[in-house]
Amino acid sequence: MEIEQVGEERMARDFLNVIERALMMGVSDTINSLTESGSDIHVFGEFPDTEELKFPAVVVTQTGSGVQEQFVGQNVSEGTGEIYGIGFTFHIIVDKNTEISVTGTSEPYKQRRLLNWLMLNIANSVLDIDWDVYKEESLEVCERNLQAYRNIGFIRDIQYYGASADFLLTFKNYRS
């Protein structure tokens, strides 16, 4: 693993941003490959402004680390460092009028059926990401877990269907 030299200190690479970008690109590439147009699902790295929101939307937000005991820092065998963890939340938002043509189906997916399809296929996308394809630097992913979806439902006032799930990942964080 390469270390950036900053003055007298040695800084580890910016793995958190590398992981976030890889996660967003991996999900977008995989889920969109399942639609007729290849570009129906919009993946955002933060909640977009109202005028920039496109449906269906998948919003990936970094929510923290230290969620599990192992995130506290197990030593790595080569050099100084630890197993480090990061948590993300995936929010899926579908408006009442969005329809998506899924490859191999005759009827368009919309509303709750579209939400269910997105939940399953985003889960598969997250767990099947080939980190070697999307990594920008040496990155050793140790473990990844997508938690159960929650807050699944319909908000009548704004006509949105939605669901959220947490994703936890551990990787080797070398410090020298």
KELUMTI-795781 format. One record per atom (N, C-alpha, C, O): x, y, z; residue in one letter. Coordinates in steps of 0.02 Angstrom, whole numbers, padded with zeros to 5 digits, always signed. Example, Ala and Ser with C-alpha at 12.3 -4.5 7.8 and 13.67 -1.06 7.14 Angstrom:
+00660-00284+00390A/+00615-00225+00390A/+00660-00165+00390A/+00712-00166+00423A/+00642-00112+00354S/+00684-00053+00357S/+00645+00002+00394S/+00670+00057+00402S/
This chain:
+00042-00059+00000M/+00000+00000+00000M/+00044+00062+00000M/+00095+00065+00034M/+00023+00111-00038E/+00061+00173-00041E/+00038+00221+00013E/-00021+00225+00030E/+00087+00257+00039I/+00074+00307+00091I/+00095+00375+00064I/+00149+00381+00034I/+00053+00425+00073E/+00071+00492+00053E/+00116+00523+00106E/+00103+00517+00166E/+00169+00557+00084Q/+00214+00591+00130Q/+00189+00663+00140Q/+00182+00700+00091Q/+00175+00683+00201V/+00154+00751+00217V/+00199+00775+00274V/+00191+00755+00331V/+00247+00819+00256G/+00294+00842+00307G/+00331+00783+00336G/+00357+00741+00299G/+00334+00778+00401E/+00366+00722+00436E/+00317+00664+00447E/+00339+00608+00463E/+00252+00677+00438E/+00203+00625+00451E/+00187+00587+00387E/+00195+00613+00332E/+00166+00526+00395R/+00144+00485+00339R/+00069+00476+00344R/+00043+00455+00396R/+00033+00492+00290M/-00040+00489+00291M/-00064+00432+00247M/-00038+00421+00192M/-00112+00395+00271A/-00142+00341+00230A/-00185+00372+00175A/-00206+00429+00180A/-00196+00333+00123R/-00238+00356+00068R/-00308+00371+00092R/-00329+00349+00146R/-00345+00407+00052D/-00413+00428+00069D/-00463+00373+00051D/-00503+00380+00005D/-00460+00318+00088F/-00501+00259+00072F/-00576+00272+00079F/-00615+00241+00043F/-00597+00316+00123L/-00668+00327+00132L/-00700+00355+00069L/-00755+00333+00050L/-00667+00402+00036N/-00694+00429-00027N/-00689+00378-00083N/-00734+00374-00126N/-00635+00339-00085V/-00627+00286-00135V/-00685+00236-00129V/-00715+00218-00179V/-00700+00215-00068I/-00754+00167-00057I/-00821+00197-00076I/-00862+00164-00108I/-00833+00259-00057E/-00897+00291-00072E/-00909+00296-00147E/-00963+00280-00172E/-00858+00317-00184R/-00864+00322-00257R/-00875+00254-00289R/-00917+00246-00333R/-00836+00204-00266A/-00842+00136-00294A/-00912+00108-00280A/-00941+00075-00323A/-00937+00120-00221L/-01004+00096-00203L/-01057+00127-00248L/-01101+00091-00273L/-01054+00191-00258M/-01104+00225-00300M/-01098+00203-00373M/-01149+00189-00405M/-01038+00200-00400M/-01029+00180-00470M/-01048+00107-00480M/-01080+00090-00530M/-01028+00064-00433G/-01045-00007-00439G/-01119-00020-00439G/-01144-00060-00479G/-01155+00013-00394V/-01228+00005-00391V/-01260+00034-00454V/-01303+00002-00484V/-01240+00093-00475S/-01269+00124-00534S/-01258+00082-00596S/-01305+00070-00634S/-01197+00058-00607D/-01181+00018-00665D/-01222-00047-00666D/-01251-00065-00718D/-01225-00081-00610T/-01259-00146-00607T/-01334-00139-00614T/-01364-00174-00654T/-01364-00094-00576I/-01437-00088-00576I/-01462-00060-00643I/-01514-00082-00668I/-01425-00014-00672N/-01445+00013-00737N/-01437-00037-00794N/-01471-00031-00845N/-01392-00084-00787S/-01383-00136-00839S/-01444-00181-00843S/-01452-00218-00892S/-01488-00179-00793L/-01548-00221-00792L/-01609-00187-00822L/-01662-00218-00827L/-01602-00123-00841T/-01659-00086-00869T/-01652-00081-00945T/-01597-00087-00972T/-01708-00071-00978E/-01708-00067-01052E/-01665-00010-01077E/-01628-00018-01126E/-01668+00049-01045S/-01630+00107-01070S/-01558+00106-01046S/-01515+00137-01078S/-01544+00073-00991G/-01476+00072-00963G/-01458+00133-00923G/-01401+00141-00902G/-01507+00178-00912S/-01492+00239-00874S/-01553+00264-00835S/-01559+00325-00824S/-01597+00220-00815D/-01659+00240-00781D/-01651+00257-00707D/-01688+00298-00681D/-01603+00226-00673I/-01596+00234-00601I/-01543+00288-00588I/-01489+00285-00615I/-01560+00336-00546H/-01516+00393-00531H/-01486+00385-00461H/-01522+00382-00412H/-01419+00381-00458V/-01384+00370-00394V/-01351+00436-00374V/-01313+00465-00413V/-01365+00458-00313F/-01339+00521-00286F/-01296+00508-00225F/-01309+00461-00187F/-01244+00549-00215G/-01201+00544-00157G/-01224+00584-00097G/-01194+00581-00044G/-01278+00620-00105E/-01310+00658-00052E/-01381+00674-00075E/-01396+00668-00134E/-01423+00696-00030F/-01490+00713-00051F/-01487+00774-00096F/-01464+00827-00076F/-01511+00767-00158P/-01508+00822-00205P/-01559+00876-00189P/-01608+00865-00154P/-01545+00936-00216D/-01595+00989-00211D/-01657+00967-00249D/-01652+00926-00295D/-01714+00993-00231T/-01777+00973-00261T/-01776+00977-00337T/-01800+00931-00371T/-01749+01031-00364E/-01749+01039-00437E/-01701+00990-00472E/-01706+00981-00533E/-01655+00958-00435E/-01608+00910-00465E/-01630+00838-00455E/-01598+00792-00482E/-01682+00827-00416L/-01704+00759-00401L/-01736+00726-00461L/-01781+00755-00493L/-01714+00666-00478K/-01741+00626-00532K/-01761+00558-00503K/-01728+00533-00457K/-01814+00529-00530F/-01839+00465-00503F/-01830+00409-00553F/-01831+00420-00613F/-01823+00349-00528P/-01812+00331-00458P/-01742+00353-00436P/-01695+00352-00474P/-01738+00372-00373A/-01676+00397-00344A/-01649+00348-00292A/-01686+00321-00252A/-01584+00338-00294V/-01549+00301-00243V/-01499+00351-00213V/-01455+00375-00248V/-01506+00365-00149V/-01462+00413-00115V/-01418+00373-00067V/-01442+00339-00022V/-01352+00379-00077V/-01303+00343-00036V/-01271+00394+00010V/-01237+00439-00013V/-01282+00387+00075T/-01254+00434+00123T/-01209+00399+00172T/-01226+00346+00199T/-01150+00428+00184Q/-01105+00400+00234Q/-01134+00417+00302Q/-01149+00475+00316Q/-01141+00367+00345T/-01174+00378+00409T/-01128+00369+00469T/-01148+00385+00525T/-01067+00345+00459G/-01021+00341+00515G/-00982+00277+00516G/-00982+00238+00468G/-00948+00266+00572S/-00910+00205+00583S/-00911+00189+00657S/-00939+00226+00697S/-00879+00134+00675G/-00878+00114+00744G/-00942+00080+00766G/-00958+00077+00825G/-00979+00053+00716V/-01044+00024+00731V/-01038-00044+00763V/-01079-00062+00805V/-00987-00083+00745Q/-00977-00149+00773Q/-00911-00151+00811Q/-00868-00108+00801Q/-00904-00200+00856E/-00843-00205+00896E/-00781-00207+00852E/-00730-00176+00869E/-00784-00243+00797Q/-00725-00251+00755Q/-00704-00184+00725Q/-00646-00177+00704Q/-00748-00135+00723F/-00731-00070+00696F/-00685-00030+00742F/-00655+00020+00721F/-00679-00052+00805V/-00637-00015+00852V/-00565-00017+00831V/-00527+00029+00846V/-00544-00070+00795G/-00476-00071+00769G/-00438-00134+00786G/-00404-00136+00837G/-00444-00184+00745Q/-00402-00244+00753Q/-00337-00230+00716Q/-00337-00198+00664Q/-00281-00254+00744N/-00217-00243+00711N/-00214-00283+00646N/-00242-00338+00641N/-00180-00255+00596V/-00168-00291+00534V/-00099-00324+00538V/-00055-00300+00574V/-00090-00377+00502S/-00028-00415+00508S/+00032-00382+00475S/+00088-00392+00498S/+00022-00343+00422E/+00078-00312+00387E/+00081-00238+00403E/+00045-00198+00373E/+00123-00218+00449G/+00131-00148+00464G/+00084-00123+00517G/+00049-00162+00549G/+00083-00058+00527T/+00042-00026+00577T/-00025-00007+00546T/-00027+00022+00492T/-00077-00024+00580G/-00143-00007+00555G/-00195-00050+00589G/-00181-00083+00639G/-00254-00049+00561E/-00309-00086+00591E/-00362-00101+00539E/-00360-00075+00483E/-00408-00144+00558I/-00467-00155+00518I/-00514-00098+00535I/-00534-00091+00593I/-00532-00058+00486Y/-00573+00001+00496Y/-00640-00009+00464Y/-00646-00046+00414Y/-00691+00021+00491G/-00758+00013+00464G/-00791+00078+00445G/-00774+00131+00470G/-00838+00071+00400I/-00876+00129+00377I/-00947+00107+00365I/-00960+00051+00343I/-00994+00151+00379G/-01064+00136+00369G/-01097+00185+00320G/-01082+00245+00320G/-01141+00158+00278F/-01179+00198+00230F/-01253+00180+00237F/-01270+00125+00259F/-01296+00227+00220T/-01367+00212+00215T/-01388+00222+00143T/-01373+00274+00112T/-01423+00173+00116F/-01452+00178+00049F/-01525+00197+00057F/-01563+00162+00091F/-01545+00252+00027H/-01615+00273+00027H/-01641+00265-00045H/-01611+00290-00092H/-01697+00231-00052I/-01728+00224-00118I/-01792+00266-00117I/-01832+00260-00071I/-01800+00308-00168I/-01859+00351-00173I/-01889+00343-00243I/-01854+00352-00293I/-01953+00326-00245V/-01989+00318-00308V/-02051+00361-00304V/-02089+00356-00256V/-02063+00403-00355D/-02125+00441-00354D/-02181+00400-00386D/-02168+00350-00420D/-02241+00420-00374K/-02300+00382-00395K/-02303+00371-00470K/-02331+00320-00492K/-02276+00416-00511N/-02285+00413-00583N/-02228+00380-00621N/-02233+00369-00682N/-02173+00363-00588T/-02115+00334-00623T/-02129+00263-00646T/-02157+00222-00609T/-02110+00248-00708E/-02115+00181-00736E/-02048+00163-00766E/-02016+00204-00799E/-02025+00102-00754I/-01961+00078-00781I/-01974+00013-00819I/-02010-00031-00796I/-01944+00009-00878S/-01946-00054-00916S/-01885-00095-00897S/-01828-00075-00909S/-01899-00152-00868V/-01846-00198-00846V/-01834-00248-00902V/-01881-00276-00930V/-01771-00261-00918T/-01753-00307-00970T/-01786-00375-00958T/-01782-00403-00903T/-01818-00402-01010G/-01848-00468-01007G/-01918-00470-00979G/-01946-00524-00969G/-01949-00411-00967T/-02018-00409-00942T/-02062-00372-00992T/-02038-00330-01030T/-02126-00388-00991S/-02172-00355-01038S/-02207-00295-01009S/-02224-00248-01045S/-02220-00296-00945E/-02255-00240-00911E/-02204-00195-00876E/-02157-00219-00845E/-02213-00129-00879P/-02167-00084-00843P/-02177-00092-00767P/-02231-00108-00743P/-02123-00081-00732Y/-02124-00083-00659Y/-02139-00012-00635Y/-02111+00036-00660Y/-02183-00006-00586K/-02199+00059-00558K/-02222+00050-00485K/-02239-00005-00463K/-02223+00105-00450Q/-02246+00110-00381Q/-02215+00056-00337Q/-02154+00047-00337Q/-02256+00019-00299R/-02229-00029-00250R/-02191-00086-00284R/-02141-00110-00256R/-02212-00108-00342R/-02176-00161-00377R/-02106-00137-00396R/-02058-00175-00391R/-02100-00075-00419L/-02035-00047-00435L/-01992-00041-00373L/-01932-00057-00374L/-02021-00019-00318L/-01984-00013-00255L/-01957-00082-00234L/-01898-00088-00216L/-01999-00133-00236N/-01977-00200-00217N/-01921-00225-00262N/-01872-00254-00238N/-01928-00213-00328W/-01876-00234-00375W/-01810-00198-00360W/-01757-00229-00361W/-01814-00133-00346L/-01754-00095-00329L/-01722-00120-00265L/-01661-00126-00261L/-01762-00134-00214M/-01735-00158-00151M/-01694-00222-00162M/-01637-00227-00138M/-01722-00269-00196L/-01688-00333-00207L/-01625-00324-00251L/-01572-00351-00234L/-01631-00287-00304N/-01574-00281-00350N/-01520-00234-00325N/-01461-00244-00343N/-01536-00185-00285I/-01484-00144-00254I/-01447-00186-00202I/-01386-00180-00197I/-01483-00226-00163A/-01449-00271-00115A/-01401-00317-00151A/-01344-00325-00130A/-01423-00347-00206N/-01378-00390-00245N/-01319-00351-00272N/-01262-00375-00270N/-01330-00291-00297S/-01277-00250-00325S/-01224-00233-00272S/-01164-00238-00285S/-01247-00213-00213V/-01201-00194-00159V/-01157-00254-00139V/-01097-00247-00130V/-01188-00311-00132L/-01151-00369-00107L/-01107-00402-00161L/-01061-00439-00145L/-01122-00388-00225D/-01084-00418-00279D/-01032-00372-00310D/-01000-00390-00359D/-01023-00312-00283I/-00974-00265-00312I/-00905-00297-00315I/-00882-00326-00266I/-00874-00293-00373D/-00805-00314-00382D/-00762-00253-00367D/-00753-00210-00411D/-00735-00249-00308W/-00699-00189-00287W/-00637-00177-00330W/-00614-00120-00335W/-00609-00229-00361D/-00551-00220-00404D/-00568-00179-00465D/-00524-00144-00492D/-00630-00181-00488V/-00651-00143-00547V/-00654-00068-00531V/-00636-00027-00572V/-00677-00051-00470Y/-00691+00019-00454Y/-00638+00052-00409Y/-00640+00112-00400Y/-00593+00013-00382K/-00544+00045-00337K/-00496+00089-00375K/-00478+00075-00432K/-00476+00142-00343E/-00429+00188-00373E/-00360+00177-00344E/-00311+00203-00371E/-00356+00139-00291E/-00293+00129-00256E/-00296+00060-00224E/-00346+00025-00228E/-00242+00041-00192S/-00240-00023-00157S/-00292-00022-00101S/-00288+00017-00054S/-00341-00066-00107L/-00395-00069-00058L/-00410-00142-00043L/-00425-00180-00088L/-00407-00160+00020E/-00422-00229+00040E/-00485-00229+00082E/-00484-00212+00142E/-00541-00247+00051V/-00605-00252+00086V/-00607-00319+00122V/-00594-00371+00092V/-00623-00317+00186C/-00623-00378+00227C/-00693-00408+00233C/-00702-00468+00227C/-00741-00366+00245E/-00809-00390+00258E/-00859-00337+00237E/-00845-00277+00240E/-00918-00359+00215R/-00971-00312+00198R/-01038-00344+00215R/-01049-00404+00206R/-01083-00302+00241N/-01149-00325+00262N/-01201-00273+00244N/-01193-00214+00261N/-01254-00294+00211L/-01311-00251+00199L/-01365-00271+00248L/-01387-00328+00248L/-01385-00225+00290Q/-01436-00239+00341Q/-01505-00239+00309Q/-01513-00220+00252Q/-01554-00262+00346A/-01623-00265+00321A/-01649-00196+00303A/-01631-00146+00334A/-01692-00194+00252Y/-01726-00131+00235Y/-01775-00113+00290Y/-01803-00156+00323Y/-01784-00048+00299R/-01831-00022+00350R/-01866+00039+00322R/-01849+00062+00267R/-01913+00064+00357N/-01950+00123+00335N/-01978+00114+00265N/-01977+00161+00224N/-02002+00055+00251I/-02030+00039+00185I/-02101+00064+00184I/-02141+00047+00229I/-02119+00104+00134G/-02188+00127+00133G/-02201+00181+00082G/-02162+00194+00036G/-02258+00213+00091F/-02284+00264+00046F/-02302+00325+00086F/-02337+00320+00136F/-02278+00383+00064I/-02295+00446+00097I/-02349+00478+00054I/-02335+00506+00001I/-02409+00475+00077R/-02467+00498+00039R/-02464+00572+00020R/-02482+00590-00036R/-02441+00614+00066D/-02440+00686+00053D/-02398+00706-00007D/-02416+00752-00044D/-02342+00672-00017I/-02298+00690-00073I/-02296+00636-00127I/-02260+00643-00177I/-02333+00582-00118Q/-02339+00529-00168Q/-02273+00494-00184Q/-02258+00480-00242Q/-02233+00480-00130Y/-02169+00445-00138Y/-02172+00378-00104Y/-02200+00371-00049Y/-02143+00328-00137Y/-02129+00263-00106Y/-02056+00264-00085Y/-02015+00297-00118Y/-02039+00231-00031G/-01969+00232-00009G/-01950+00175+00036G/-01993+00141+00064G/-01885+00166+00043A/-01856+00116+00088A/-01784+00136+00102A/-01753+00172+00061A/-01756+00114+00158S/-01687+00128+00176S/-01654+00065+00203S/-01687+00024+00234S/-01589+00058+00191A/-01550+00002+00218A/-01480+00026+00234A/-01453+00070+00200A/-01451-00002+00287D/-01382+00015+00306D/-01334-00036+00276D/-01349-00096+00272D/-01276-00012+00257F/-01223-00054+00229F/-01161-00041+00270F/-01140+00016+00278F/-01130-00094+00296L/-01070-00088+00336L/-01013-00125+00301L/-01023-00181+00276L/-00955-00095+00300L/-00897-00123+00265L/-00836-00114+00308L/-00827-00062+00340L/-00792-00165+00310T/-00728-00158+00344T/-00672-00167+00293T/-00679-00205+00244T/-00617-00131+00304F/-00559-00135+00259F/-00495-00125+00299F/-00497-00101+00356F/-00439-00144+00269K/-00375-00136+00302K/-00350-00064+00294K/-00343-00039+00238K/-00338-00032+00349N/-00315+00037+00350N/-00242+00038+00376N/-00230+00038+00437N/-00194+00039+00330Y/-00124+00040+00349Y/-00103+00111+00364Y/-00123+00158+00329Y/-00061+00119+00416R/-00037+00186+00433R/+00037+00195+00423R/+00063+00250+00431R/+00072+00143+00406S/+00144+00150+00390S/+00168+00091+00351S/+00227+00088+00333S/
